[in-house]
């Protein structure tokens, strides 16, 4: 159940952040409502995931790290934003960091 809750929180964050791009400073009602709804879902399911016996550092590393990587992919595919070598290296370091926190973040 933990991974499902965390997955829903990640999907909510991706939808919320992507919708945020379309709000135009919260002047567009539809995208604004979508952003708020998605973030409400995100934080609700993130709070459920945090109720399990998993260290907060591990949960947050997965949630934020996966979100950053997926949002970068969406930015390239949907918004046609360029990604350069330093960005790719940074994303690689984020992935390595998430893996390390998962392996050793609980004090093993």
Number of C-alpha atoms within 10 A of each C-alpha: 9 16 10 11 18 23 19 20 26 26 20 24 25 22 18 23 18 20 19 20 14 17 17 12 9 14 10 12 12 12 19 20 16 19 25 15 14 24 21 16 19 25 17 16 21 23 14 15 22 18 12 12 8 14 15 15 14 19 22 16 20 22 21 15 21 20 19 18 17 15 18 19 15 15 15 13 11 11 12 10 12 10 12 8 8 9 12 13 11 12 17 13 13 19 18 13 15 23 16 13 19 17 12 11 17 12 7 5
